[in-house]
């Protein structure tokens, strides 16, 4: 199995290092193409206003001065390796639960691998201890990633499926198991925080993400809170089936009116 590995925390991030060590321990073939610095929260952004530079760090690692999506775009183009079978993104420092997937560079890297032969993985450690995570917790998350890689092909997932995996910030002995989940929803994030720079110019910090709307049964928020690894199958198709049904009668009338009176 040839894996293309990336993240949004940067090529030197501890989560990525823990994942690579686990892949090497299990003799899995991989290549890292990751951002040269932290690019969290850039979502599916592609860099179109300048060329990209890829610096080869060693035999198995490239650092790109772009976004996670840029990295996968380059990595799947045959520039550094033969076409990989699967993208593995992470291990992210922090949660990617519910609405987080709209902003997450970790999930975006996995989503950019949706065209490959095998479903992609986005891996996140739900850090809760005041913004810190121990090496042990990342090793636990990496072990869970290997367990999933051994079994994911037996799931018979539809094409272009990505598994968004969130791992509780717990010792391995305290993790209760894995649950298939649906994405929860977050409340609106906190308002931006204004500050002044030394020259008196007003700047704004983006506020913290909102908490969950509710911890619904079967949701990723509740699973992690209860000590389970949350595994959520997601895809890029964002169509609202309920919205289509609700609007169908009105649009049918509009089609008739438009055709008879406006053309």
N, C-alpha and C positions, 0 to 999 in steps of 0.2 A: 504494500500500500504506500503510495507516494502522497505525502501531506504537505500542503502549503500552510505555513503557520504565520499568524500575524497578531496584532493587538492594537489598542489605541493609547496605551500607557507609555509606549516607547520601547525601542529594541533592547534596552538595558533593564527593563522593569523586572522586579522580583517574581511576579506571577508568570511572566513569559519564561524566565530562567528555570523556574520549578517545572513548568510544562515540558521544556526541552530536555531537562534531566530525566524526566519520566519516559519520554519518547526514546531517548538513548538507552535507558535501562532495559526497555522492552524491544530494542533493536528495530524500531520503526523508522522507515525512511522519511525524511522531512527536509524542508528548506524554509528558513525564516526570511520573510520579507516584511519588515515592520517600520513604522515611522521612526525617524531619528530622535524624536522628542515626544513628550506627552501631547497627544491630540484628542483628548477626551471631549466628548460632546459635539464632534463635528458631523455626526450622522453620516449620510451617504455622499458627502461632498467630494466631487472630483476637482482637481486643480486644472483649470483650462486657460488661465491667464499667463502661464509661464511654463517652461520645460522643467522636468523633474530630474533630480540627481540621485543615483543609487550608488552608495558607497559599500564596497565589499569589505566586511569586517573580518570574516574568515571563510572557511570552506562552505559553511552552512548558514551564514547570516549576511543579509543585506540590510542596510539602513537607508531609507528613502526620505527625502525632505518634502514629504507630502502627507496626505491623509491615509487612514487605513484602507479606504476604498481605492485610492491610487495604488497602494501596495499590492492589493489583490489583482487589480487591473493589469499591472505590470507582471505580476507573478504567474498569471494564467495566459500570458501572451507568448510564451515560449522564449522569453528573453534570457532567463536564468536557469530554466529547467524544462524538461518535457512536461506536457500538460498534466497537472496533478489530478489525483482522483477526488480529493476532498480538501476543504479549507477548515482549519481549526483556529479559532480566534480566542485569545485570552492568555493567561487567566487574569481577568480584569480585577483591579483594586476597587471594589465597591459593587453595589447591586445594579442589575439591569432588569428590574421588575416592572410589570405593567406598562405604563406609558413611556418608561425609560427607553424602550426600543426605538422610539421615534427620534431620539437624540444620540443614542449610543454609537460611538465609533466601533466598539467591540462587535455589536450586532451587525453594524453596516459591513464590516469586513467579511463576516460570515455570509451575509446576504449577497455580497458581490460574488461569492462562490456558488451561487444557486444554480449556475449553468453546468456545473461539473457532474461527473457520473454519480457521485455519492453525496448524500446529504451533509451539509456543513454543521459545525458545532460552534456555538458562542458560549464561552465559559466565564462565569463571574463569581468571585468570592464576596459574599454579602458582609463586608467589614462593618462591625458595630462598635468596636472598642475605641471610640474617640479617634477614628481615623488611622488606626494602626492595625497591622496584621503580622502574625508571627510566621517565620519560615515553615514551622510545622503545619500551620493551617494551609499554606499554599501547597505543601507536599500532599496533604490530604485531598485537596481539590484536584491536584494532578493525578492522584491515584484513581479518583472518581472518573476523571476524563479518560484514562486508559480503560477502565471497566466499561465505559460507554462505547469507546471505539471498538472494543471486542464484540459488542452486541448490537450496535446500531443497524447493521445490515440485515438483521433478522426482523426488524420492525416493518419492512415493506412499506416505507413511507412514499407518498406521492412525489413526483418530480418537483424540484425547486423548493423542497422543504428544508427549513433550518431549525435545528433544535437549540432553543435558548435555555441554557442551564445555569441556575443560580444555586450556589452551595452555601449553606449556613456557616457562619464563622464559629465553628465548634470543633472540639477534638474529635477525631475519627470515632472514638467509642461512644460519643453522644449523638451522632447522626443516626436517625431512626431508619432511614432507607430513602428510596426515591419515589416521587409521585409525579404522574402526568398531570399537568395543570393547564389552566387557561390564564391569559393575562388579566391581572387586576387593573384597577384605574386609580390614578393619583388625584388628589385635590390640586387646585391651582397652586403653583409655586409661590414662594414668598416674593414680595415686591423687591425690585432692584434697590441696592443701597448706594446712596450718593456719597462721594468723598471728594476732597480737594487735593490736587497735586501741589508740589511746592511752588508752582507758578500761579496758583489760584484758579486753575481750570477745573471745572466739575467733571468728574468721572463716575462711572456706575459699575458696581459689582452685581452680577446676576445673583438673585437670591437662591436660597436652598429649595430643592424640590419639595413638593407637598407630600404629605403622608397618604396612605391608602384611603380611598373613599369609604370602603368597607372591606373587611376581611371575609370575603365570600367563600363558602365551601368550594373547594376545587381550584381556588385561585393560587397564583404563585406567591402572593404575599403571605397567605395563611400557611401554606406548606412550609416555607422557610421559617416562619415564626414558630411553627410546631416542631422544628428540628429535622425536616425532610429536605432532600435535594429536590428542587423544582425543575422539571423538564417540560418545556412548553414548545410544541411544534408551531412554527409560524411560517408565513410566506409573504411575498411582496404584493399579492393581490389584495388591495385595500377596499374593494367594492363593498358597499353595504347592500346586502340582499333585502333587508327590511326596507331600506330607503328606495330601492327599485320598485318593490311592491307597492309602497305607499304612494309613489309618484306616478305609477303607471296610468291610472285613469285620467289624471290631469294632462299628462303628456300626450295621451291618445287624442284628447280633445284638441290640444294645441296643434298636433300634426294635421288634423283635419282642417282646422281654421286657417292655419298657415298656408296649406296647400290650395285652398279655395279662394282666399281673399288677398294673399300677399304675393302670389307668383303670377 
